[in-house]
Amino acid sequence: MNDRPQRDTPIRIRPIGPDDSERLRESHERLSPETRYRRFLAVKPHLTSADVRYFVDIDGHDHVALVATLPDCDEEPIVGVARFIRIPEEPEVAEVAIVVADALQGRGVGTELIARLAEEAVGRGVRRFRATMLADNLPVHRLFESLAAGPVDRRRVGEISEMEFPLPVGDRAPATAEGPAALAA
């Protein structure tokens, strides 16, 4: 699966950590109201302290999050976040969510983030992602469809869509980029 768009901005993808609290808050503040709404399916102008704690204090197994940062900037601002949270009743299924800074949407950052997150998920025994999104959020629909390693189950209720799809495993896993603009762990 090497038909992903090429990224034209050098980024670093790494696990989120507790020291990312302020960077995450700042990243959220830089998002447009529309992007925030598309991520949270609600008006969310600010992250509360409880939100930030929940988003950065992850266990690395059932709740995993990766951030994309700009390594050439002094503070390495967060420009994208992808996360999965395993569903306790269905341990091979995880809820997935992604957000990318407005200026970098459509430039391959989300594609790289979600591919890396899928690799992390498969390594932890997750076989399917479930995503809830706005029905008219076509870019994220296409992003998840491009990752799916088989049939995509879809449900729609009003303006909300839910997709569930199998993750690529083994030789069907997405290829990772290489070179100077590639991901750094």
C-alpha positions in Angstrom: 0.0 0.0 0.0 2.4 2.7 -1.1 -0.1 5.0 -2.8 -0.3 7.4 0.2 0.2 11.1 -0.6 3.7 12.3 -0.2 4.3 14.5 2.8 6.1 17.8 1.9 6.7 18.9 5.5 9.3 17.1 7.7 7.5 15.7 10.8 8.5 13.5 13.7 6.0 11.0 14.9 6.3 9.7 18.5 4.2 8.6 21.4 2.5 11.3 23.4 3.7 11.8 27.0 2.8 13.7 30.1 5.3 16.4 29.2 3.2 17.2 26.1 0.4 18.7 28.2 1.0 22.3 27.3 1.9 21.5 23.6 -1.3 19.6 23.3 -3.4 22.5 24.8 -1.6 24.9 22.4 -2.2 22.6 19.4 -5.9 22.5 20.2 -6.1 26.3 20.5 -4.5 26.7 17.0 -7.2 24.4 15.4 -10.0 26.1 13.6 -13.5 25.8 15.1 -14.5 23.6 12.2 -11.6 21.2 12.8 -12.3 21.1 16.5 -15.9 20.3 15.8 -15.0 17.6 13.3 -12.6 16.0 15.9 -15.0 16.1 18.9 -18.4 16.1 17.2 -19.2 19.1 19.4 -18.1 22.6 20.1 -14.9 22.3 22.1 -13.1 25.7 22.1 -10.7 24.7 24.9 -9.4 21.5 26.5 -10.0 21.3 30.2 -7.2 20.2 32.6 -9.1 16.9 32.9 -9.2 16.5 29.1 -5.4 17.2 28.8 -4.6 14.7 31.6 -6.8 12.0 30.0 -5.2 12.6 26.6 -1.6 12.5 27.8 -1.7 10.0 30.6 -2.1 6.9 28.5 -1.2 3.3 29.4 0.5 2.5 26.1 -1.4 -0.7 25.6 -5.2 -0.1 25.7 -4.9 3.6 25.1 -2.2 4.6 22.7 -1.6 8.1 21.1 1.0 9.3 18.7 1.8 12.9 18.0 3.2 14.5 14.9 5.6 17.4 15.6 7.6 19.9 13.6 11.2 18.9 14.5 12.7 22.1 13.0 10.9 24.4 15.4 12.2 25.3 18.9 9.3 23.9 20.8 8.4 21.1 18.4 4.7 22.1 18.2 2.2 19.3 17.9 0.6 19.4 14.5 -1.3 16.1 14.6 -2.6 13.5 17.1 -3.9 10.0 16.4 -5.1 7.7 19.1 -6.8 4.5 19.8 -8.6 3.2 22.8 -9.4 -0.5 23.1 -13.0 -1.4 23.7 -12.9 -3.5 26.9 -15.8 -5.8 25.8 -14.1 -6.4 22.4 -10.4 -6.4 23.0 -9.5 -6.8 19.3 -11.4 -3.6 18.5 -10.4 -0.1 19.3 -12.0 3.3 18.8 -9.7 5.5 16.7 -9.5 9.3 16.3 -7.3 11.7 14.5 -6.8 15.4 14.1 -4.3 17.3 12.0 -3.5 21.1 12.1 -5.5 23.0 9.5 -2.4 24.1 7.6 -1.2 20.5 7.1 -4.4 18.8 6.2 -4.3 17.1 2.9 -0.5 16.9 2.9 0.0 13.3 4.1 0.5 14.0 7.8 -2.8 12.2 8.7 -1.9 9.3 6.5 1.5 8.8 8.1 0.0 9.2 11.6 -2.8 6.7 11.1 -0.5 4.1 9.4 1.9 4.3 12.3 -1.0 4.0 14.8 -2.3 1.0 12.9 1.1 -0.7 13.3 1.1 0.1 17.0 -2.4 -1.3 17.4 -1.7 -4.5 15.5 1.4 -5.0 17.7 -0.9 -4.9 20.7 -3.5 -7.3 19.4 -6.0 -4.9 18.0 -7.3 -6.2 14.7 -10.1 -3.7 13.9 -10.6 0.1 14.2 -13.9 1.7 14.8 -14.3 5.4 14.0 -17.1 7.8 14.7 -17.2 10.9 12.6 -19.4 13.4 10.9 -21.0 11.9 7.8 -19.9 14.8 5.6 -16.2 14.5 6.8 -15.1 13.0 3.5 -11.4 13.4 3.9 -11.4 11.3 7.1 -13.7 8.7 5.5 -11.2 8.4 2.6 -8.3 8.2 5.1 -9.8 5.3 7.0 -10.9 3.5 3.8 -7.4 3.7 2.4 -6.1 2.0 5.6 -8.8 -0.8 5.7 -7.5 -4.2 4.9 -10.9 -5.6 4.0 -14.6 -4.7 3.9 -15.7 -1.6 5.8 -18.8 -1.8 7.9 -20.7 1.5 7.9 -23.6 2.8 10.0 -25.1 6.2 9.8 -27.4 8.0 12.3 -28.3 11.5 11.1 -25.2 13.5 10.7 -22.9 10.9 12.4 -21.2 8.0 10.6 -19.5 5.0 12.2 -17.0 2.9 10.3 -15.4 -0.3 11.4 -12.7 -2.0 9.4 -9.9 -4.6 9.7 -6.3 -3.4 10.0 -3.5 -4.4 7.8 -1.4 -7.2 9.3 1.8 -8.9 8.2 2.8 -8.3 4.6 -0.4 -6.2 4.1 0.8 -3.6 6.6 1.4 -0.1 5.2 4.9 0.8 4.2 6.6 3.5 6.2 8.4 6.4 4.7 12.2 6.6 4.6 14.6 9.4 4.1 15.3 12.8 5.6 11.6 13.9 5.9 10.7 10.5 7.3 9.3 9.7 10.7 11.6 9.6 13.7 10.5 7.5 16.6 
